[in-house]
C-alpha cells in the first residue's frame, strides 16, 4: 500500500524550513552557547579554570626560574636572582635548577587531572546531548516527523552533536587559556610592574589595530550550516532513490546538484577558516613587534635597570601563546555557534511535538470503534472524512481502496500513531489517545508492506528491541508465521546475523519474519498492510495459511487487494477519497 506523503513531494528538501536565528558571534555569545551545551557541568568547568590558573602560576614561576638561571650563566655569576629586584633574593644555580625540577614535576602531576577535566566536559556534553536528541526525536509525533527533511536524526545525532562537542572543547580551551594568561600577566606584574604595564598597553594597541581586519573578514556564519542542512537532506533522498537514479541514468545530474550545494558550503567555510588562521598570526606577530619596539625604547632611554626585561619578555612570549590559543578557540567556537542554535531550535520543536503516551493501562481489547473521524494533514483538507465503523473481538476485516485514498492514514490512526483531527476513536470503550502507548503496543502487532530487517540475529529481528521474551516464545511466533524451518536452515539458526550489511533473506522470508515479529506476545489486534504484495506463490500461500490459522484468535485488520487473501475476511471496508463504505465480501471478490 502506498504511503501518502502529506507534503506531496518525494522528500522534504529543507529549503522550506525556517531560517536559523542569527547566533551571537561575540565572545559573550560564544560563552553562552558553550555553557548551554555544558549545562549541569558548569561547576566542573569552573573547577577546570581554577586548576588551570594554578598551573599557570606554577608555569610562570618555572619560566621566570629558567630566565634567571640563563641570565646568571650569561653574566658569569654563580647566583640566580629570584623575584623582584628590590627583594634581592639570590640562590645558587644548582639550587635554582632543583627548584625548577620540582616545579616541572608538579606541572606534570597537575596536567593529568586538568586533561581529565577538559576531556570529561566535552564527552559528557556529547553523551547528554545525543541522549536528549534521540529521546526527543523518537518520542515526537509521527505527524511532526512527516514534515521533517530526510536525514534529520542522523544529522542531529551525528554532525550536530560532534559540532556541539567541539564547541565545548573550544570553550574549555579558551577558558583555560584565559586563566593561564591571567596567571602569566600577574607574574609579570609582580616581577616588574612598570614594564608589565607597558607591555599590556602594547597588547591593547595590537588588539585595536587588528580590530578593523577582524571586522572585515567577519561574515554570516549561519550560511555554511544552512547549506549543509540542505545537503544532508538531498543526500538522504539520493540514497533512498538510488535504484531509480540508476534506472533513469541520472547519476550525473544528481551529482551535479549535490556538488553545487557542497561548493557553496565549502566557499563559505573557507572564508571562516581564512579568518581563523589569519587573525591569530597577525596578532602574535604584531604583539612581538611592539615588544621589540618597547625594549628598544627602554634601552635607548635607560642606562640601567634592564635586568627584568629578559624574564618579562619570556613571560610575554608565553602569554602570547595563550592569546593565540584563545583566539583560535573563539574563531572555532564561532563557527560552531550556528550548529548549537540549530540543535536548540530542533530540540525545542521536537519536544514541543512530543507524542502523548497516555495513562490508561488497557489489558484486553473487546472492540474498536470509530465515530465521525476526520483527519487532515493541513487545516481544511481532510484525508479521512467522517469515518465511522466498529470491529468486534476476533473479527477479520479487510480494507481496500486505490492508492492515495487514505488507507495509510487510517492505519496510522488504528495503531495510535496519529491522532484524529476530530471525531472519536475508542478501544474497549476507552478513548484511544487515553490508552497508554505501552499497553497498546502490547495489545497490537503490525506488519508493514515493506518489511525491514535490523542488523542482528534472526531472534533479535523477531524480538525487535522488546526484552522479556524467551527463546521458546520467539520460536512459537516463527512457527505461527511458517518461517521457523527456514530460520533453522540458516548457518547458525536463530543466532545467524541477518539484516543490512549481513546475510540477506528473500522477500517472502523477510515478510514472514515480520509477521513473526508482530505475532510475538500473542497480540489481541493485528494490522497487516498488503502482507502478500509482490511475493512468490509459495510465500503467499504460507502467509494465507497463517491468516487462516489466526482467524478468530485475534482481531485482524487486513489491508489487501488479492481475492485469495480477502476471501478470509468477515467484512470488507473500502476507503475511496477519504470516505469509507462497507462492501459485501462477494461484491469485492467479483470486482477483484
C-alpha positions in Angstrom: 0.0 0.0 0.0 1.4 3.4 -1.0 2.1 5.7 1.9 0.6 9.2 1.4 3.1 12.0 1.7 1.4 14.9 3.4 3.7 17.3 1.6 3.2 15.9 -1.8 6.9 15.6 -2.6 9.4 12.8 -2.7 11.3 14.3 0.2 11.5 17.5 2.1 14.3 19.5 0.7 14.9 21.5 3.9 14.5 24.8 2.0 11.1 25.4 3.4 12.4 25.0 6.9 12.5 28.3 8.9 15.9 30.0 8.8 18.0 29.8 11.9 18.1 32.8 14.1 21.5 34.5 13.8 23.8 33.4 16.6 25.6 35.9 18.7 29.1 36.0 17.2 30.8 37.9 20.1 32.8 36.4 23.0 29.8 36.5 25.3 27.6 34.8 22.6 30.2 32.0 22.3 30.4 31.7 26.1 26.6 31.4 26.3 26.5 28.8 23.6 29.1 26.7 25.3 27.5 27.0 28.7 24.2 26.0 27.2 25.7 22.7 26.0 27.7 22.1 29.2 24.5 22.5 31.2 24.8 20.9 34.6 28.6 20.5 34.3 29.3 24.3 34.8 30.9 23.7 38.2 33.2 21.2 36.5 34.2 24.0 34.0 34.9 26.5 36.8 37.0 23.8 38.6 38.9 23.4 35.4 39.5 27.1 35.2 40.7 27.3 38.8 43.1 24.4 38.3 44.4 26.0 35.0 45.1 29.2 36.9 47.2 27.2 39.5 49.0 25.5 36.6 49.6 28.9 35.0 51.1 30.3 38.3 53.5 27.4 38.6 54.4 27.6 34.9 55.1 31.3 35.3 57.4 30.6 38.2 59.2 28.0 36.2 59.7 30.3 33.2 61.0 33.0 35.5 63.4 30.5 37.1 64.7 29.5 33.6 65.2 33.1 32.6 67.0 33.9 35.9 69.4 30.9 35.5 70.1 31.9 31.9 70.9 35.5 32.9 73.2 34.3 35.7 75.1 31.9 33.4 75.5 34.6 30.7 76.8 37.0 33.3 79.3 34.5 34.7 77.5 34.6 38.0 77.1 31.6 40.4 73.9 33.1 41.8 70.5 33.5 40.2 68.3 36.4 41.3 64.7 35.4 42.0 61.7 37.7 42.4 61.6 41.5 42.1 64.9 43.3 42.1 64.1 45.1 45.3 63.8 41.9 47.2 67.3 40.8 46.3 66.7 37.0 46.7 69.6 35.1 45.3 70.2 31.3 45.2 72.9 29.1 43.7 72.3 27.9 40.1 72.1 24.2 41.2 69.5 25.2 43.8 67.6 27.1 41.2 67.6 24.1 38.9 66.4 21.9 41.7 63.5 24.2 42.4 62.8 24.2 38.6 62.7 20.4 38.5 60.3 20.4 41.4 58.1 22.8 39.5 58.3 20.6 36.4 57.2 17.5 38.4 54.3 19.4 39.9 53.2 20.6 36.5 53.3 17.0 35.1 51.2 15.8 38.0 48.7 18.6 37.7 48.4 18.1 33.9 46.7 14.7 34.5 43.6 16.0 36.3 43.5 19.0 34.1 43.4 16.9 31.0 40.8 14.6 32.6 38.5 17.5 33.4 38.8 19.0 29.9 38.1 15.7 28.3 35.1 14.9 30.5 33.5 18.2 29.8 33.2 17.6 26.1 32.4 13.8 26.3 29.7 14.3 29.0 28.2 17.1 27.0 28.0 15.0 23.8 26.6 12.0 25.7 23.9 14.2 27.3 23.1 16.0 24.0 22.9 12.8 21.9 20.7 11.2 24.5 18.4 14.2 24.5 18.3 14.3 20.7 17.4 10.6 20.4 14.8 10.7 23.1 13.2 13.9 21.7 13.1 12.5 18.1 11.9 9.0 18.9 9.2 10.4 21.2 8.0 13.1 18.8 4.7 12.6 17.0 4.5 11.0 13.6 2.7 14.0 12.2 5.6 16.3 13.1 8.2 13.8 11.7 6.3 13.7 8.5 7.1 17.4 7.9 10.8 17.0 8.5 13.5 16.6 5.9 15.2 13.3 5.4 18.3 12.5 7.4 17.3 14.8 10.3 18.0 12.2 13.1 21.3 11.2 11.5 22.4 14.8 11.2 21.4 15.7 14.7 23.0 12.8 16.4 26.0 12.7 14.1 27.3 16.0 12.7 25.5 18.4 15.0 26.4 16.6 18.2 30.0 16.5 17.2 30.0 20.2 16.4 28.4 20.9 19.8 31.1 18.8 21.5 33.8 20.7 19.6 32.2 23.9 20.8 32.6 22.7 24.4 36.2 21.7 23.7 36.9 25.2 22.4 35.2 26.8 25.3 37.2 24.7 27.7 40.4 25.5 25.9 39.5 29.2 25.8 38.7 29.4 29.5 42.0 27.5 30.3 43.8 30.0 28.0 42.3 32.9 29.8 43.2 31.5 33.2 46.8 30.8 32.3 47.1 34.2 30.5 45.9 35.9 33.7 48.5 33.9 35.7 51.3 34.9 33.4 50.3 38.6 33.4 50.0 38.5 37.2 53.5 37.1 37.4 54.8 39.7 35.0 53.3 42.5 37.1 54.8 41.1 40.3 58.2 40.9 38.6 58.2 44.3 37.1 55.0 46.4 37.4 56.0 49.3 35.1 57.4 47.1 32.3 54.4 44.8 32.5 52.1 47.7 32.3 53.8 48.9 29.2 53.6 45.5 27.6 49.9 45.2 28.4 49.3 48.6 26.8 51.2 47.3 23.8 48.9 44.2 23.6 45.9 46.5 23.8 47.2 48.6 20.9 47.7 45.5 18.9 44.1 44.4 19.5 42.9 47.9 18.5 44.9 47.9 15.3 43.7 44.5 14.2 40.0 45.1 15.0 39.2 46.5 11.5 40.9 43.5 9.9 38.8 41.1 12.0 35.6 43.0 11.3 36.4 43.0 7.5 36.6 39.2 7.4 33.6 38.6 9.6 30.6 37.1 7.8 27.3 35.5 8.5 28.4 32.2 10.0 24.9 30.6 9.6 25.4 30.2 5.8 27.5 27.0 6.0 25.2 25.3 8.4 22.1 26.2 6.4 23.7 24.9 3.2 25.0 21.7 5.0 21.5 21.1 6.3 20.0 21.1 2.8 22.9 18.9 1.5 22.2 16.2 4.1 18.5 16.1 3.1 19.4 15.8 -0.6 22.0 13.1 0.1 19.5 11.1 2.2 17.0 11.4 -0.7 19.6 10.2 -3.2 20.4 7.2 -1.0 16.7 6.4 -0.8 16.0 6.6 -4.5 19.3 5.1 -5.6 17.7 2.4 -7.7 15.6 4.9 -9.6 18.6 7.1 -10.2 20.4 4.2 -11.8 17.4 3.1 -13.8 16.8 6.5 -15.2 20.6 7.1 -15.7 20.6 10.4 -14.0 23.5 9.9 -11.7 25.5 12.7 -13.2 22.6 15.2 -12.8 22.1 14.2 -9.2 25.8 14.5 -8.5 25.9 18.0 -10.1 23.0 19.1 -7.9 24.7 17.8 -4.8 28.1 19.2 -5.7 26.6 22.6 -6.3 25.5 22.9 -2.7 28.7 21.4 -1.5 30.7 24.1 -3.3 28.6 26.8 -1.8 29.1 25.4 1.7 32.9 24.9 1.1 33.3 28.5 -0.1 31.6 29.9 2.9 33.5 27.7 5.3 36.8 28.6 3.5 36.3 32.2 4.3 35.8 31.4 8.0 38.9 29.2 8.0 40.9 32.0 6.4 39.9 34.4 9.2 40.6 31.9 11.9 44.1 31.3 10.6 45.0 34.9 9.7 43.9 37.0 12.7 45.8 35.0 15.4 49.0 35.1 13.4 48.7 38.9 12.8 48.1 39.5 16.5 51.0 37.4 17.6 53.5 38.9 15.2 52.2 42.4 15.8 52.5 42.0 19.6 56.1 40.7 19.3 56.9 43.7 17.1 55.5 46.1 19.7 57.6 44.3 22.4 60.7 44.8 20.4 59.9 48.5 19.9 59.3 48.8 23.7 62.5 47.1 24.6 64.4 49.3 22.1 62.8 52.4 23.6 63.8 51.3 27.1 67.3 50.5 26.0 67.8 53.9 24.4 66.4 55.9 27.3 67.9 53.9 30.3 71.4 53.2 31.1 70.4 50.5 33.6 67.5 48.8 35.2 67.0 46.4 32.3 67.5 43.3 34.4 63.8 42.5 34.4 63.3 42.8 30.7 64.6 39.3 29.7 62.3 37.3 32.0 59.5 39.6 31.3 59.9 39.2 27.5 59.9 35.4 28.0 56.7 35.6 30.0 55.1 37.8 27.4 56.0 35.4 24.6 54.4 32.6 26.6 51.4 34.8 27.3 51.0 35.3 23.5 50.7 31.6 23.0 47.7 31.6 25.3 46.2 34.6 23.5 46.7 32.7 20.2 45.0 29.7 21.7 42.2 31.8 23.0 41.7 33.4 19.5 41.7 30.1 17.7 39.2 28.7 20.2 37.0 31.7 19.8 37.0 31.5 16.0 36.3 27.8 16.0 33.6 28.2 18.6 32.1 31.0 16.5 31.9 28.6 13.5 30.1 26.0 15.7 27.6 28.6 17.0 25.0 28.1 14.2 25.0 24.3 14.9 24.3 24.9 18.5 21.5 27.3 17.5 20.2 24.6 15.1 20.3 22.0 17.8 18.4 24.1 20.3 15.8 25.0 17.6 15.3 21.4 16.5 15.1 20.1 20.1 12.6 22.7 21.1 10.4 21.8 18.1 10.7 18.0 18.8 10.0 18.3 22.5 7.1 20.7 21.7 5.6 18.0 19.5 6.2 15.1 21.9 3.7 12.3 21.3 1.0 11.8 24.0 1.8 8.5 25.7 -1.5 8.2 27.5 -2.0 6.8 31.0 -4.8 4.2 30.9 -3.4 0.7 31.0 -5.6 -1.4 28.7 -5.4 -5.2 29.3 -7.9 -6.5 26.8 -9.4 -5.4 23.5 -13.1 -6.2 23.3 -13.9 -3.8 20.4 -12.6 -1.0 18.3 -14.9 1.9 17.3 -14.5 4.9 15.0 -17.2 7.6 15.3 -17.2 10.5 12.8 -13.4 10.5 12.5 -11.7 13.2 10.3 -8.0 13.5 9.7 -6.2 16.4 8.0 -2.5 17.0 7.4 -3.3 20.6 6.6 -6.3 22.5 8.1 -9.4 22.2 5.9 -8.0 19.4 3.8 -9.4 16.2 5.3 -7.8 12.9 4.2 -10.3 10.9 6.2 -13.9 12.2 6.1 -16.5 11.3 8.7 -15.2 7.7 9.1 -17.5 5.5 11.3 -17.2 1.8 11.9 -16.7 -0.8 14.6 -14.8 -4.0 14.8 -15.6 -6.7 17.4 -13.1 -9.0 19.0 -11.9 -11.9 16.8 -13.2 -10.3 13.5 -11.0 -10.3 10.4 -11.8 -7.1 8.5 -10.3 -6.2 5.1 -9.6 -2.7 4.0 -9.3 -1.9 0.3 -9.1 1.2 -1.8 -7.0 2.9 -4.5 -3.6 4.3 -3.8 -3.7 7.6 -2.0 -7.3 7.1 -0.8 -6.4 7.3 2.9 -5.6 3.7 3.9 -2.2 4.6 5.3 -3.6 7.4 7.4 -6.4 5.1 8.6 -3.8 2.6 9.6 -1.8 5.2 11.5 -4.9 6.2 13.5 -5.7 2.5 14.2 -2.2 1.9 15.5 -2.4 5.1 17.7 0.4 6.6 15.7 -1.8 9.5 14.5 -4.4 11.5 16.4 -7.6 12.2 14.6 -8.4 15.8 13.8 -11.9 15.4 15.0 -14.3 12.5 15.9 -13.8 9.7 18.4 -11.8 6.5 18.4 -12.2 4.1 21.3 -10.7 0.8 22.3 -12.9 -1.3 24.7 -14.8 2.0 25.3 -11.7 4.0 26.3 -10.6 6.9 24.1 -7.6 5.5 22.2 -5.4 8.5 22.9 -6.0 7.9 26.7 -4.7 4.4 26.4 -1.0 4.2 27.4 1.3 3.7 24.5 3.0 0.8 26.3 -0.2 -1.2 26.9 -1.5 -0.5 23.4 1.8 -1.8 21.9 1.4 -4.9 24.0 -2.0 -5.5 22.6 -1.2 -4.8 18.9 1.0 -6.2 16.2 1.9 -4.5 12.9 3.1 -5.9 9.6 4.1 -3.2 7.2 4.0 -3.7 3.4 7.8 -3.3 3.2 9.3 -5.4 5.9 12.5 -4.1 7.3 15.2 -6.1 9.0 17.6 -4.7 11.6 21.3 -5.7 11.8 21.2 -8.6 14.3 20.4 -12.2 14.7 17.2 -13.7 13.4 16.0 -13.9 17.0 16.8 -10.2 17.5 14.8 -9.4 14.5 11.7 -11.1 15.8 12.2 -9.7 19.3 12.7 -6.2 17.9 14.1 -4.4 21.0 11.4 -5.9 23.3 13.1 -7.6 26.2 11.5 -10.3 28.3 10.5 -12.8 25.5 12.0 -16.2 25.9 13.6 -18.2 23.1 10.6 -20.6 23.2 8.2 -17.6 22.6 10.3 -16.4 19.7 10.2 -19.9 18.1 6.5 -20.2 18.7 5.9 -16.9 16.8 8.2 -18.1 14.0 6.3 -21.3 13.7 3.0 -19.4 13.6 4.4 -17.4 10.7 5.7 -20.5 8.9 9.3 -19.3 8.9 10.8 -21.5 11.7 12.1 -24.2 9.3 13.9 -21.6 7.1 15.4 -19.9 10.1 16.7 -23.3 11.3 18.2 -23.9 7.9 20.4 -20.8 8.3 24.1 -21.5 9.3 23.5 -20.7 13.0 19.8 -20.9 13.2 18.2 -18.2 15.3 21.7 -16.9 16.1 22.5 -16.2 12.4 23.2 -12.5 11.9 20.9 -11.0 9.2 19.9 -7.6 8.0 21.7 -4.6 6.3 25.3 -5.4 5.9 24.9 -9.1 6.8 23.1 -12.1 5.4 20.0 -11.2 3.4 16.7 -13.0 3.2 14.3 -13.3 0.3 11.3 -11.0 0.2 9.0 -13.8 1.3 11.2 -14.8 4.2 11.5 -11.2 5.3 7.8 -10.7 5.2 7.1 -13.9 7.2 9.8 -12.9 9.7 8.0 -9.6 10.0 4.7 -11.4 10.7 6.5 -13.5 13.4 7.6 -10.2 14.9 4.0 -9.0 15.0 2.8 -12.3 16.5 5.3 -12.3 19.3 3.4 -11.9 22.6 0.1 -13.0 21.0 -1.4 -9.6 20.4 -5.2 -9.0 20.5 -5.1 -6.8 17.4 -3.0 -7.5 14.3 -2.8 -4.9 11.5 -1.3 -6.2 8.2 -0.5 -3.9 5.3 -0.5 -5.8 2.0 1.2 -8.9 3.5 1.1 -10.8 0.3 2.0 -8.0 -2.1 4.7 -8.9 -4.7 5.5 -12.3 -3.2 6.1 -15.6 -4.8 3.3 -18.2 -4.8 4.8 -20.3 -2.0 5.2 -17.3 0.4 1.8 -16.1 -0.5 0.3 -19.5 0.3 2.2 -19.7 3.6 1.0 -16.3 4.7 -2.6 -17.1 3.7 -2.2 -20.3 5.8 -1.0 -18.2 8.8 -4.0 -15.9 8.4 -6.4 -18.8 8.3 -4.9 -20.2 11.4 -5.1 -16.9 13.2 -8.7 -16.2 12.3 -10.9 -16.0 15.4 -8.0 -16.0 17.8 -7.2 -12.3 17.3 -8.8 -9.2 15.7 -7.2 -8.8 12.3 -7.3 -5.8 10.1 -6.0 -6.7 6.7 -5.2 -4.1 4.0 -5.1 -6.1 0.8 -6.2 -6.5 -2.8 -5.8 -10.1 -3.7 -9.0 -12.1 -3.7 -7.4 -15.2 -2.1 -6.5 -13.1 0.9 -9.7 -11.1 1.1 -11.8 -14.3 1.0 -10.8 -15.0 4.6 -12.3 -11.6 5.8 -15.6 -11.4 7.6 -16.2 -7.9 6.3 -14.6 -5.6 3.7 -14.3 -1.8 4.1 -13.5 0.4 1.2 -11.7 3.7 1.5 -12.1 5.9 -1.5 -11.1 9.6 -1.4 -11.2 9.6 2.3 -14.8 8.2 2.5 -15.4 4.7 4.0 -18.1 2.3 2.9 -18.7 -1.3 3.6 -18.8 -3.8 0.8 -20.3 -7.3 0.7 -17.5 -9.8 0.5 -18.8 -11.4 -2.6 -19.1 -7.9 -4.3 -15.4 -7.3 -3.8 -14.5 -10.8 -4.9 -16.4 -10.2 -8.1 -14.6 -6.8 -8.6 -11.2 -8.4 -8.0 
